[in-house]
Amino acid sequence: MARKIILDCDPGHDDAVAILLAAGSPEIDLLGITTVGGNQTLGKVTFNARQVMTIAGLTDVPLHAGCTRPLVRPMEVAADVHGDSGMEIHGFDLPDPAVEVAPGHAVDYIIDTVMAHEPGEVTLVPTGPLTNIALAVRKEPRIAERVREVVLMGGGYHEGNKTATAEFNISVDPEAAHIVFHEPWPLVMVGLDLTHQALATREVEARFAALGTRAGDFVVGLCGFFREAYRQAQGFDDPPVHDPCTVAYLIDPSVVSTVRAPLDVELRGGLTTGMTVADFRAPAPPGCTTSVAVKLDHGRFWDLVVGAVEGLV
C-alpha cells in the first residue's frame, strides 16, 4: 500500500525535487503539501510550491500555507543558496501556477488530516524548519500517537551548514525542533551526514536532460543555479540535493541506512545553538523512538528520482 504523506516544505531547489519524486512515485500517496517560511519568506516559497506542483501535475493535491516565522527567533532565509525568489533557475521558463492555495492554515490542515485517518496511516515529511509540525503537535497533542512516522530533513550529527555546528532547518527554529524531537512518535532525522552524499553530479544532470520532458528540463535548470550557488556559498563542486532523501527513504528504506539513537537539540550554546546531538555511545535504550540516517546508496537514490521524474507528463 502506498505511504500516505504530508510534505511540509519551503521550496527551495531540493524541496522541488522532493515534490517531483513524491508526485511520480506510485509508492507515495501525497495527501497534501504545506509550506513554511524557511529558504525564503512564506509568500515566496508558497508561490514556488504552486509552480512545482503545476509542473508535476499535482492540480488535485491541496496546498496550505503555514507559519511565516520561527516560534521565538527572527526570520532568516537562505538567499545565498536559493536566490531572491527561493528557487532561482537557469534556462527554464517557470509556468504560471495552475494550483491555488487552499483556505485554512497549514497547522490546522495537518491536525485535521492526521485525525481524520486511522492511527498509523499518515507520515509527516518536513523538509524545512519544523515550525508547522511543532505547533500542530502542541495544538493537538493526540496527533503524536496517531502519526505513523516523522521523516525530516534537518540536522546532522557531525556536520553543519548554517553554522559550523548547526544545519539550516534546525538552526533557524531550534525550539520547534526541540519540540518535535521530544514527542513520542517514531522519528528519522535525515541530516547533512546523509544528504551530503546525494550529490547532483554532471552525470546525474545529464540523465535528466536526456529525458526530453518538461519535468526533466526543470530539474536541469534547478541544478544549473544550485551548482553555482553551492560552489560559491559552501565550496561544493556538485550540489547536495537534501530533501528528496526523505521521500526516497519512504519509497525504499534500503536506499537509506539508519541507526537508532537518542536525539536532542542544543538551544543555549554560544557556538552550538541549533546543533543536533545524536548519542551513539551504546545501543539505543529501550523505548528510543528516534533514528539517524547514516549512509545513502547514491546510484539507487538517483535511479528512484530519475524514474519518478520520467513518469511525469
C-alpha positions as CSV (number, residue, x, y, z in Angstrom):
1,M,0.0,0.0,0.0
2,A,1.3,3.5,-0.9
3,R,2.6,5.5,2.0
4,K,0.2,8.4,2.9
5,I,2.3,11.5,3.5
6,I,2.0,15.2,4.1
7,L,5.0,17.1,2.7
8,D,5.8,20.2,4.8
9,C,8.3,22.2,2.8
10,D,9.9,25.6,1.9
11,P,10.7,25.3,-1.9
12,G,13.7,25.7,-2.5
13,H,15.5,23.7,-5.2
14,D,15.8,20.5,-3.3
15,D,12.3,20.7,-1.9
16,A,11.2,21.0,-5.6
17,V,12.9,17.7,-6.4
18,A,11.3,16.1,-3.3
19,I,7.8,17.2,-4.7
20,L,8.6,15.7,-8.1
21,L,9.8,12.4,-6.5
22,A,6.6,12.1,-4.4
23,A,4.4,13.0,-7.4
24,G,6.0,10.5,-9.7
25,S,6.2,7.5,-7.3
26,P,3.3,5.1,-7.0
27,E,4.7,4.1,-3.6
28,I,3.7,7.5,-2.3
29,D,0.2,8.8,-1.7
30,L,0.7,12.6,-1.4
31,L,-2.2,13.7,0.7
32,G,-1.2,17.4,0.7
33,I,1.6,19.9,0.7
34,T,2.1,22.5,3.4
35,T,4.6,25.4,3.3
36,V,6.6,27.2,6.0
37,G,8.9,30.2,5.9
38,G,12.5,29.0,5.6
39,N,14.6,29.1,2.4
40,Q,12.7,32.3,1.6
41,T,9.7,34.1,3.0
42,L,6.4,32.2,3.2
43,G,4.9,34.1,0.3
44,K,7.8,33.2,-2.0
45,V,8.1,29.6,-1.1
46,T,4.3,29.1,-1.4
47,F,4.4,30.6,-4.8
48,N,7.3,28.3,-5.7
49,A,5.3,25.3,-4.4
50,R,2.4,26.3,-6.7
51,Q,4.8,26.4,-9.7
52,V,6.4,23.0,-8.9
53,M,3.0,21.4,-8.3
54,T,1.9,22.7,-11.8
55,I,5.0,21.1,-13.4
56,A,4.3,17.9,-11.6
57,G,0.6,17.8,-12.5
58,L,-0.5,18.0,-8.8
59,T,-3.6,20.0,-9.5
60,D,-5.8,17.9,-7.3
61,V,-3.5,17.9,-4.2
62,P,-4.3,20.6,-1.6
63,L,-1.7,23.2,-0.8
64,H,-1.9,25.1,2.6
65,A,0.4,27.9,3.7
66,G,1.7,27.8,7.2
67,C,3.9,29.8,9.6
68,T,5.7,32.9,8.4
69,R,8.5,32.8,11.0
70,P,10.1,30.7,13.8
71,L,8.4,30.2,17.2
72,V,10.8,32.6,19.0
73,R,13.6,33.8,16.8
74,P,13.6,36.4,14.0
75,M,13.1,35.1,10.5
76,E,16.2,34.0,8.5
77,V,16.3,32.9,4.9
78,A,18.9,31.2,2.7
79,A,19.1,33.6,-0.2
80,D,22.8,32.8,-0.7
81,V,21.9,29.3,-1.8
82,H,18.4,29.6,-3.2
83,G,18.4,33.2,-4.5
84,D,16.0,36.1,-4.1
85,S,12.9,34.1,-5.2
86,G,13.9,31.0,-3.2
87,M,14.0,28.9,-6.4
88,E,16.2,30.7,-9.0
89,I,16.7,28.7,-12.1
90,H,18.8,28.7,-15.3
91,G,17.5,28.2,-18.8
92,F,13.9,27.2,-17.9
93,D,10.8,29.3,-18.0
94,L,8.7,28.6,-14.9
95,P,5.0,28.3,-15.6
96,D,2.2,30.5,-14.3
97,P,0.8,28.4,-11.4
98,A,-2.3,26.3,-12.1
99,V,-2.6,25.5,-8.4
100,E,-4.2,27.7,-5.8
101,V,-3.6,28.0,-2.1
102,A,-6.4,26.3,-0.2
103,P,-8.1,28.1,2.6
104,G,-7.1,27.4,6.2
105,H,-3.7,27.3,7.9
106,A,-1.2,24.5,7.4
107,V,-1.1,23.7,11.1
108,D,-4.9,23.0,11.1
109,Y,-4.7,21.0,7.9
110,I,-2.0,18.8,9.4
111,I,-4.1,18.2,12.5
112,D,-7.3,17.6,10.7
113,T,-5.8,15.2,8.2
114,V,-4.0,13.1,10.8
115,M,-7.1,13.0,13.0
116,A,-9.3,12.0,10.0
117,H,-7.2,9.0,9.3
118,E,-6.7,5.8,11.3
119,P,-3.7,5.8,13.7
120,G,-0.5,4.8,11.9
121,E,-1.7,5.9,8.4
122,V,-0.2,9.3,7.9
123,T,3.6,10.1,7.8
124,L,4.8,13.7,8.2
125,V,7.7,14.6,5.9
126,P,9.1,18.1,6.9
127,T,11.9,19.4,4.7
128,G,12.0,22.9,6.1
129,P,12.1,24.5,9.6
130,L,9.9,22.5,11.9
131,T,7.6,25.3,13.0
132,N,4.4,23.9,11.5
133,I,4.9,20.5,12.9
134,A,5.8,21.8,16.4
135,L,2.7,24.0,16.5
136,A,0.5,21.2,15.2
137,V,1.5,18.8,18.0
138,R,1.2,21.5,20.6
139,K,-2.2,22.5,19.5
140,E,-3.4,18.9,19.2
141,P,-1.2,16.6,21.2
142,R,-3.2,13.5,20.1
143,I,-1.6,13.5,16.7
144,A,1.7,12.3,18.3
145,E,0.1,8.9,18.9
146,R,-1.6,8.8,15.5
147,V,1.2,9.8,13.2
148,R,2.9,6.7,11.7
149,E,6.3,8.4,11.5
150,V,8.1,11.7,11.1
151,V,10.8,11.6,8.5
152,L,12.5,15.0,8.4
153,M,15.4,16.6,6.5
154,G,17.4,18.6,9.0
155,G,20.3,18.5,11.4
156,G,23.5,16.5,11.3
157,Y,25.5,14.5,13.9
158,H,28.9,15.6,12.6
159,E,28.1,18.5,10.1
160,G,26.6,21.9,9.9
161,N,25.9,24.4,7.2
162,K,24.2,27.4,8.7
163,T,26.9,27.5,11.3
164,A,29.9,25.2,12.0
165,T,27.7,23.0,14.1
166,A,24.1,23.6,13.0
167,E,22.1,22.8,9.9
168,F,19.9,25.5,8.4
169,N,16.4,24.0,9.1
170,I,17.2,23.3,12.7
171,S,19.2,26.4,13.3
172,V,16.5,28.9,12.2
173,D,13.9,27.3,14.6
174,P,15.7,25.2,17.2
175,E,12.8,25.5,19.7
176,A,10.5,23.9,17.2
177,A,13.0,21.1,16.5
178,H,13.3,20.5,20.3
179,I,9.5,20.0,20.5
180,V,9.4,17.7,17.5
181,F,12.4,15.6,18.6
182,H,10.9,15.0,22.1
183,E,7.4,13.8,21.1
184,P,6.9,10.0,21.3
185,W,6.3,9.5,17.6
186,P,8.8,7.4,15.6
187,L,11.2,9.9,14.0
188,V,14.0,9.6,11.4
189,M,16.5,12.5,11.1
190,V,17.8,12.7,7.6
191,G,20.6,15.1,8.2
192,L,23.6,16.5,6.4
193,D,25.8,13.5,7.1
194,L,23.4,11.6,4.8
195,T,22.3,14.3,2.3
196,H,25.8,15.4,1.5
197,Q,26.1,12.0,-0.2
198,A,23.2,12.9,-2.5
199,L,25.3,14.9,-5.0
200,A,23.8,16.0,-8.3
201,T,26.8,15.3,-10.4
202,R,27.1,16.3,-14.1
203,E,26.4,12.7,-14.9
204,V,23.1,12.8,-12.9
205,E,22.2,16.1,-14.5
206,A,22.7,14.6,-18.0
207,R,20.3,11.8,-17.1
208,F,17.5,14.4,-16.6
209,A,18.4,16.3,-19.7
210,A,18.2,13.0,-21.7
211,L,14.5,12.6,-20.7
212,G,13.5,15.4,-23.0
213,T,10.5,16.3,-20.8
214,R,9.4,19.5,-19.1
215,A,9.9,18.0,-15.7
216,G,13.4,16.7,-16.7
217,D,14.3,20.1,-18.1
218,F,13.1,21.7,-14.9
219,V,15.5,19.6,-12.8
220,V,18.3,20.6,-15.2
221,G,17.5,24.2,-14.7
222,L,17.4,23.8,-10.9
223,C,20.8,22.1,-11.0
224,G,22.3,24.9,-13.1
225,F,21.6,27.5,-10.5
226,F,22.0,25.3,-7.4
227,R,25.5,24.1,-8.5
228,E,26.9,27.6,-8.9
229,A,25.3,28.8,-5.7
230,Y,26.6,25.9,-3.6
231,R,30.1,26.3,-5.1
232,Q,30.2,30.0,-4.1
233,A,28.4,29.6,-0.7
234,Q,29.9,26.3,0.5
235,G,32.6,25.2,-1.8
236,F,30.8,22.2,-3.3
237,D,31.7,21.2,-6.9
238,D,28.3,19.4,-7.2
239,P,25.3,20.4,-5.1
240,P,23.8,18.1,-2.5
241,V,20.1,17.6,-3.1
242,H,19.0,17.1,0.5
243,D,15.2,17.0,0.7
244,P,14.3,14.1,-1.7
245,C,16.3,11.7,0.5
246,T,13.4,11.7,2.9
247,V,10.9,10.6,0.2
248,A,13.4,8.1,-1.1
249,Y,13.6,6.5,2.3
250,L,9.9,6.1,2.4
251,I,9.8,4.6,-1.1
252,D,12.6,2.1,-0.4
253,P,14.1,2.1,3.1
254,S,17.1,0.1,1.9
255,V,18.3,3.1,0.0
256,V,19.0,5.0,3.3
257,S,20.7,3.2,6.1
258,T,19.7,4.3,9.6
259,V,20.8,3.8,13.2
260,R,18.6,4.1,16.2
261,A,19.9,6.7,18.6
262,P,18.6,9.3,21.1
263,L,18.5,12.8,19.6
264,D,18.4,16.3,21.1
265,V,18.8,19.9,20.1
266,E,21.1,22.5,21.7
267,L,19.1,25.7,22.5
268,R,21.6,27.8,24.5
269,G,25.1,27.2,23.3
270,G,27.1,30.2,22.4
271,L,28.7,28.4,19.5
272,T,26.4,25.5,19.1
273,T,22.7,26.7,19.2
274,G,20.7,24.6,16.8
275,M,23.2,21.7,16.9
276,T,21.6,18.3,16.8
277,V,23.2,15.7,19.1
278,A,22.9,12.0,18.4
279,D,24.0,9.7,21.2
280,F,25.9,6.8,19.6
281,R,27.7,5.7,22.8
282,A,25.8,2.5,23.3
283,P,22.9,0.6,21.9
284,A,19.8,2.8,22.0
285,P,17.9,2.4,25.3
286,P,14.6,0.7,25.4
287,G,11.8,3.0,24.2
288,C,14.0,5.1,22.0
289,T,11.9,6.3,19.0
290,T,14.5,8.3,17.1
291,S,16.8,7.2,14.3
292,V,19.5,8.9,12.3
293,A,20.3,8.4,8.6
294,V,23.9,7.5,8.0
295,K,24.5,6.1,4.5
296,L,23.0,6.6,1.1
297,D,23.0,4.3,-1.9
298,H,23.8,7.1,-4.4
299,G,23.1,5.1,-7.5
300,R,19.8,3.6,-6.4
301,F,18.7,7.0,-5.0
302,W,19.1,8.7,-8.3
303,D,17.5,5.8,-10.1
304,L,14.4,6.5,-8.0
305,V,14.4,10.2,-8.7
306,V,15.1,9.9,-12.4
307,G,12.4,7.2,-12.7
308,A,9.8,9.3,-10.9
309,V,10.6,12.4,-13.0
310,E,10.5,10.4,-16.2
311,G,6.9,9.3,-15.3
312,L,5.6,12.8,-15.0
313,V,3.7,14.1,-18.0
